[in-house]
Amino acid sequence: MKNKFLLLFGFLIFNSIFAQQIVGSWMGELEIQGNKLPLIINIQKEKDGYKSTLDSPLQGAEGIPIDKTSFINNELSFENAAMNASFKGTLKNSEITGTFTQSGMALPLILKPFDKSKNNDKNLTFLKISDLKESLRKVDDFISSLEKNNALAGEVSIFKEGKEIYKKNFGEKNLPDFKSSNQVFQIGSITKTMTAILIYKMIEQKKLNLTDKLAQYYPEIPNAKTIEISQLLNHTSGLSDYVMGKDNPRWLTEKTSEKQIINRIIEQGSLFEPGSKQQYSNSGYFLLTKILEKVSKKNYAENLNEFIIKPLQLKNFYTASQKPGNVYLPFAFKNKWEPVKDFDFNNIAGVGDIATTPYNLNLIINSIFDRKLVSEESLKSMIPDENRFGKGLAIVPFHSKIFVGHSGGTYGTNSLMIYNGEDDVSISYSLNADRIGIAGNEFVVAILSMLYGVNYELPKSQ
């Protein structure tokens, strides 16, 4: 009896030591398409086993409950049914080496001890909007400074919980030929989100399938027999970019026929086998727009009106064929503000031709995630997976926050439409004049920094 007791006592000590080894936070990085996604698992000991939570800082997710956690014979495993994810690894020399599996995709993952209290990595810090009133004051001061210094012109809108909490039109009176009647901006490739919505409406109506081949509509296009609708949507078709001209890079500033554009797409050929890579393609969305018109038997403007404009009761929302006359024109600074020659937007219908307001863009992105424009199934299909681009939506990361939406650029106007579901906040803007070069990423970084309390230094020219 004594020997059995000693053996049992030794077993308890043995397991207690390993419990101490595994309890705490462990951090590793998944490498997906060349990008690194940090994961943190937080393990606690319970009377009859373990419980744990998962953090994904870059996705803004903290404390995701894990369904099952076990640690037996130096082997850690956990499962989360909602995420369709699991991990199994072996503890050795203070590292847990194993495999993270999600939705059939298996990725190597090495977990190392992680002390949250001593973390200095901003990418692993969870950001929160604290004092909204103060944050918006900083945003307004920043934009007012840009306007005062004749540095930028445009309009920004911010929504929280589906309602506009901030709007500012700025700098337009500093530009030549200012017209108070102007109300809308060219939103460039954010148009692609609208086109994707319309394609999904055709799928919901059983007029189209994601697996349909391009050859059904345009057999003359390279690889048409293998390119699927889904690959046109998520930029994996291998088709190039017809917007880039052969002899004149900006050939689409002049009127061009559909036949000329199709010939250019054929001439450019295929960059890679469909589905093997991802590369942004305007050509894919040009073809999607034409396919939409074929299967719906309606033009692009009619489809927009039926599935987006009417349901949301939008005003000031135009496609190129409607020839809007209230557009803020783009300007560039060359010792003085000078007009920029932009696209003939009929050449990029469904690709980058829509003109509207930032307010409308916020209404649209919120309505997408409220399932008012597409079904739950369609939305799941649109959202990006491990790639940057989904089907009409793209990932826009900011430290530990992940926004989803789309950007758009013409030859003179830059726009953005993004949404974060965790904080239920969306930001949309259009900038049609930029003297200091911040109309790209820098402007949204500034706005987000002020909203989330991240230190931000104004551009030196300010």
C-alpha positions in Angstrom: 0.0 0.0 0.0 2.8 2.4 0.8 4.5 1.9 -2.5 1.3 2.5 -4.4 0.8 5.8 -2.4 4.3 7.0 -3.3 3.7 6.1 -6.9 0.4 8.1 -7.0 2.0 11.0 -5.1 4.9 11.1 -7.7 2.3 11.0 -10.5 0.5 14.0 -9.1 3.8 16.0 -8.7 4.7 15.0 -12.3 1.4 16.3 -13.7 1.5 19.5 -11.5 4.9 20.4 -13.0 3.6 20.0 -16.5 0.5 22.0 -15.7 2.7 24.8 -14.5 4.6 24.6 -17.8 1.5 24.9 -20.0 -0.6 27.4 -18.0 -0.3 31.0 -19.3 -0.2 32.7 -22.7 1.6 31.4 -25.8 2.1 33.3 -29.0 2.9 32.1 -32.5 2.5 33.3 -36.1 0.7 31.7 -39.0 2.2 32.5 -42.4 -0.5 32.9 -44.9 0.3 34.0 -48.5 3.5 35.6 -47.3 1.8 37.5 -44.5 2.2 36.7 -40.8 -0.9 36.5 -38.6 -0.1 36.4 -34.9 -2.2 34.1 -32.6 -2.2 34.1 -28.8 -3.6 31.2 -26.8 -4.3 31.8 -23.1 -4.4 28.6 -21.0 -5.8 28.2 -17.5 -5.9 25.1 -15.2 -9.2 23.9 -14.0 -10.0 21.1 -11.5 -10.6 18.5 -14.2 -8.4 19.8 -17.0 -7.8 23.1 -18.8 -9.7 25.9 -20.4 -8.4 28.5 -22.9 -9.2 31.5 -25.1 -7.7 32.6 -28.4 -6.6 36.1 -29.4 -6.0 37.2 -33.0 -4.7 40.8 -32.6 -4.5 41.7 -36.3 -8.1 40.7 -36.6 -9.1 42.7 -33.5 -10.4 39.5 -31.8 -9.7 38.9 -28.1 -10.8 36.2 -25.8 -12.4 33.8 -28.3 -13.6 30.8 -26.2 -12.0 27.5 -27.1 -14.4 24.5 -26.9 -11.9 21.8 -25.9 -8.4 22.1 -24.5 -6.3 19.1 -23.4 -2.7 18.6 -22.4 -1.7 15.0 -22.1 1.8 13.5 -22.3 3.3 16.8 -23.4 0.8 17.1 -26.2 -1.4 20.2 -26.4 -4.6 20.2 -28.5 -7.6 22.5 -28.7 -10.7 22.9 -30.9 -13.1 25.6 -31.8 -16.2 24.4 -33.7 -17.5 27.8 -34.7 -14.2 28.7 -36.4 -13.8 25.1 -37.8 -10.3 25.3 -36.3 -8.0 23.0 -34.3 -4.4 22.7 -33.1 -2.2 19.8 -32.1 1.3 20.2 -31.0 4.1 18.9 -28.7 5.8 20.8 -25.9 9.6 20.5 -26.0 12.2 23.0 -24.7 9.6 25.6 -23.8 8.1 25.6 -27.3 5.0 23.9 -28.6 5.5 22.8 -32.2 2.5 21.6 -34.1 -0.1 22.2 -36.8 -3.0 24.7 -36.9 -5.9 23.5 -39.1 -8.9 25.6 -40.3 -11.5 24.7 -42.9 -9.2 22.0 -44.4 -6.1 24.3 -44.5 -3.2 23.0 -42.4 -0.4 25.4 -41.4 2.7 24.9 -39.2 2.5 26.8 -35.9 5.2 27.2 -33.2 4.0 28.6 -29.9 6.3 30.3 -27.4 5.6 31.7 -23.9 4.2 35.2 -24.1 4.0 37.8 -21.3 1.1 40.2 -22.1 2.1 42.5 -19.3 5.5 43.1 -20.9 4.3 43.4 -24.5 5.7 46.4 -26.3 4.6 45.3 -29.8 1.9 47.7 -31.1 0.7 45.0 -33.5 -0.1 42.8 -30.5 -2.0 45.5 -28.6 -5.8 45.6 -28.7 -7.0 49.0 -29.5 -10.3 50.5 -28.3 -12.3 53.7 -29.0 -12.4 55.3 -25.6 -13.4 59.0 -25.6 -15.3 59.3 -28.9 -16.1 63.0 -28.5 -12.4 63.8 -27.9 -11.3 61.6 -30.8 -13.6 63.3 -33.2 -12.4 66.7 -32.0 -8.8 65.6 -32.9 -10.0 64.4 -36.3 -11.7 67.8 -36.9 -8.7 69.7 -35.8 -6.5 67.6 -38.2 -8.8 68.2 -41.2 -9.2 71.9 -40.4 -5.5 72.2 -40.4 -5.2 70.6 -43.8 -7.9 73.0 -45.2 -6.3 76.1 -43.6 -3.0 75.2 -45.2 -4.5 74.6 -48.6 -3.1 71.0 -48.5 -6.1 68.8 -49.2 -9.7 68.9 -50.4 -12.5 66.3 -50.1 -15.1 65.0 -47.8 -15.1 62.4 -45.0 -18.0 60.6 -43.2 -17.8 58.5 -40.0 -20.5 56.1 -38.9 -20.9 54.5 -35.5 -23.6 51.8 -34.9 -25.1 52.6 -38.3 -25.5 56.4 -37.9 -23.3 59.3 -39.0 -21.4 60.8 -36.1 -19.0 63.0 -38.1 -19.0 64.6 -41.6 -16.8 67.3 -43.1 -16.5 68.7 -46.6 -13.2 70.7 -46.7 -10.8 72.5 -49.0 -13.1 72.7 -52.0 -13.4 76.5 -51.8 -9.6 76.7 -52.2 -9.8 75.1 -55.6 -10.4 76.9 -58.9 -14.0 77.1 -60.3 -15.6 76.1 -57.0 -19.3 75.3 -57.5 -21.6 75.1 -54.5 -23.9 72.8 -56.5 -21.2 70.0 -56.6 -22.1 67.1 -54.3 -20.5 63.8 -55.4 -17.0 62.4 -56.0 -15.7 59.7 -58.4 -15.1 56.7 -56.1 -12.9 54.7 -58.5 -12.6 51.0 -57.7 -15.1 51.0 -54.8 -17.4 50.6 -57.8 -16.2 46.9 -57.8 -18.0 46.3 -54.5 -21.2 47.4 -56.2 -20.6 45.1 -59.1 -19.9 42.2 -56.8 -23.2 42.9 -55.0 -25.0 42.8 -58.3 -23.3 39.5 -59.4 -24.3 37.9 -56.1 -27.9 39.1 -56.7 -27.8 37.2 -60.0 -26.4 34.1 -58.1 -29.2 34.4 -55.5 -31.7 34.5 -58.3 -30.2 31.4 -59.9 -29.2 33.3 -63.0 -25.5 32.7 -62.4 -23.2 30.4 -60.5 -19.8 31.1 -59.0 -18.4 28.1 -60.9 -19.8 29.2 -64.3 -17.0 29.5 -66.9 -16.1 32.7 -68.7 -16.3 30.7 -72.0 -20.1 30.8 -71.7 -20.0 34.5 -72.4 -16.5 35.4 -73.8 -14.9 32.2 -75.3 -12.3 34.4 -77.1 -10.6 35.5 -73.8 -7.4 33.5 -72.9 -8.1 30.6 -70.5 -11.9 31.3 -70.8 -12.6 27.6 -70.5 -11.1 27.4 -67.1 -11.7 30.9 -65.6 -14.7 30.9 -63.2 -16.9 33.7 -62.2 -15.5 33.4 -58.6 -12.0 33.9 -60.0 -13.0 37.1 -61.8 -14.5 38.3 -58.5 -11.4 37.6 -56.3 -8.7 38.5 -58.8 -7.4 35.0 -59.3 -8.3 34.7 -63.0 -4.8 35.4 -64.3 -6.1 38.2 -66.6 -4.0 41.4 -66.7 -5.2 45.0 -66.5 -6.8 46.5 -69.6 -6.6 50.0 -67.9 -2.9 50.1 -68.8 -2.6 50.9 -72.5 0.1 49.5 -74.8 1.5 52.7 -76.2 -0.4 55.2 -74.1 -0.7 54.2 -70.4 -3.7 56.5 -70.0 -5.5 55.5 -73.1 -8.9 55.4 -71.4 -9.1 59.2 -70.9 -10.4 59.2 -74.4 -13.6 57.5 -75.7 -13.0 53.8 -76.4 -15.3 51.1 -77.7 -16.1 47.8 -76.0 -14.5 46.0 -78.9 -11.3 47.8 -78.4 -11.2 47.0 -74.7 -12.0 43.3 -75.3 -9.2 43.2 -77.9 -6.8 44.7 -75.3 -7.7 42.1 -72.8 -7.1 39.3 -75.4 -3.8 41.0 -76.4 -2.5 41.1 -72.8 -3.1 37.4 -72.5 -2.9 35.4 -69.2 -0.4 36.1 -66.4 -0.8 32.8 -64.6 -3.0 29.7 -64.5 -6.5 30.6 -63.1 -6.7 30.0 -59.3 -3.0 29.6 -58.8 -2.2 33.2 -57.7 -4.0 36.5 -56.9 -3.3 39.7 -58.8 -5.6 42.7 -59.0 -7.3 42.8 -62.3 -9.6 45.5 -63.7 -10.1 43.3 -66.7 -12.0 40.8 -64.6 -14.5 43.3 -63.4 -15.0 44.8 -66.9 -16.0 41.3 -68.0 -18.2 40.7 -64.9 -20.1 43.9 -65.7 -20.8 42.7 -69.2 -21.8 39.3 -68.0 -24.2 41.0 -65.5 -25.9 42.9 -68.3 -26.2 39.7 -70.4 -27.8 37.5 -67.7 -30.0 40.2 -66.2 -31.0 41.6 -69.6 -30.6 45.1 -68.1 -27.8 47.7 -68.3 -25.5 48.5 -65.4 -27.4 51.6 -64.3 -30.7 49.7 -64.2 -29.2 46.9 -62.0 -27.8 49.5 -59.6 -31.2 51.2 -59.4 -33.0 47.9 -58.6 -30.6 46.3 -56.2 -28.8 49.2 -54.4 -30.3 52.6 -55.0 -34.0 51.8 -54.5 -33.5 49.5 -51.5 -31.4 52.0 -49.7 -33.3 55.1 -51.1 -30.0 56.7 -52.1 -29.7 60.1 -53.6 -26.7 61.4 -55.5 -25.5 58.0 -56.7 -24.6 57.8 -60.4 -23.0 55.6 -63.0 -21.1 57.1 -66.0 -24.0 56.6 -68.4 -26.1 59.0 -66.4 -23.6 61.8 -67.0 -23.7 63.4 -63.5 -23.0 67.2 -63.6 -22.4 67.8 -59.9 -19.1 66.0 -59.5 -16.1 67.5 -57.6 -13.4 67.5 -60.3 -9.8 66.5 -59.4 -6.9 68.9 -59.1 -3.1 68.6 -58.8 -0.7 71.2 -57.4 2.0 72.5 -59.7 2.8 75.9 -58.2 -0.9 76.3 -58.3 -4.0 74.1 -58.5 -4.5 72.7 -62.0 -7.3 70.4 -63.2 -6.4 66.7 -63.8 -7.6 65.0 -66.9 -9.4 61.9 -65.6 -10.9 58.8 -67.2 -13.7 58.9 -69.7 -15.7 56.9 -67.1 -17.8 55.1 -69.7 -14.6 53.1 -70.4 -14.6 51.7 -66.8 -18.3 51.1 -66.2 -18.7 48.6 -63.3 -14.9 48.9 -62.8 -14.5 52.4 -61.4 -17.2 54.7 -62.8 -19.6 55.4 -60.0 -19.9 58.9 -58.5 -21.4 59.4 -55.1 -20.9 60.7 -51.5 -18.9 59.3 -48.5 -22.2 59.3 -46.6 -23.7 56.9 -49.2 -20.6 54.7 -49.1 -21.1 54.3 -45.3 -24.8 53.5 -45.8 -23.8 50.8 -48.3 -21.0 49.1 -46.3 -23.2 49.0 -43.2 -26.1 47.6 -45.3 -23.8 44.9 -46.7 -22.9 43.7 -43.1 -26.6 44.1 -42.0 -27.5 41.6 -44.8 -29.8 44.2 -46.4 -28.1 44.0 -49.9 -26.9 40.4 -50.0 -27.8 37.2 -48.2 -25.8 35.7 -45.3 -24.4 33.1 -47.6 -23.4 35.7 -50.2 -21.7 37.9 -47.5 -19.7 34.9 -46.3 -18.5 34.3 -49.8 -17.6 37.9 -50.4 -15.4 38.4 -47.3 -11.6 37.7 -47.8 -10.2 34.5 -46.4 -6.4 34.2 -46.1 -5.9 36.5 -49.1 -6.1 40.2 -49.1 -8.8 40.4 -51.7 -12.2 38.6 -51.3 -15.0 38.8 -53.8 -15.7 42.6 -53.9 -14.3 43.2 -50.5 -10.7 43.6 -49.2 -8.9 43.6 -45.9 -7.6 46.9 -44.5 -5.6 46.3 -41.3 -4.8 48.9 -38.7 -2.6 47.6 -35.8 -4.9 45.1 -34.0 -8.0 46.2 -35.9 -9.2 44.6 -39.2 -11.4 46.7 -41.4 -13.1 45.3 -44.5 -14.1 47.3 -47.5 -12.5 48.7 -50.7 -10.4 51.5 -51.9 -10.7 53.4 -55.1 -8.4 55.7 -57.1 -8.9 57.5 -60.4 -6.2 59.8 -62.0 -7.1 62.5 -59.6 -9.4 61.3 -56.8 -8.7 58.8 -54.0 -11.5 57.2 -52.0 -12.0 54.6 -49.3 -14.9 52.7 -47.7 -14.1 50.5 -44.7 -16.0 48.8 -41.8 -15.0 47.2 -38.5 -17.7 44.9 -37.1 -16.1 44.6 -33.6 -16.5 48.4 -33.0 -19.4 48.8 -35.5 -17.6 51.8 -37.0 -17.2 52.7 -40.7 -15.2 55.4 -42.4 -15.6 56.6 -46.0 -14.0 59.5 -47.8 -13.1 61.0 -51.1 -10.1 63.3 -51.7 -10.0 65.2 -55.0 -7.0 67.5 -54.4 -3.8 66.6 -52.5 -0.8 69.0 -52.3 1.3 67.0 -49.7 0.9 63.4 -50.8 -1.3 62.0 -48.0 -4.4 61.0 -50.0 -3.4 57.4 -50.0 -2.8 55.4 -46.9 -1.5 58.3 -44.8 -4.9 60.0 -44.5 -6.8 56.9 -43.2 -3.9 56.1 -40.8 -4.3 59.6 -39.4 -8.0 59.3 -38.9 -7.8 55.8 -37.4 -4.9 56.9 -35.1 -7.0 59.7 -33.7 -10.1 57.4 -33.3 -8.2 54.7 -31.4 -5.8 56.9 -29.4 -2.6 56.0 -31.3 0.1 58.6 -31.4 0.2 60.3 -34.8 2.6 63.0 -36.1 1.3 65.5 -38.6 3.1 65.6 -41.9 6.1 67.9 -41.7 4.7 70.2 -44.3 1.9 71.0 -41.8 
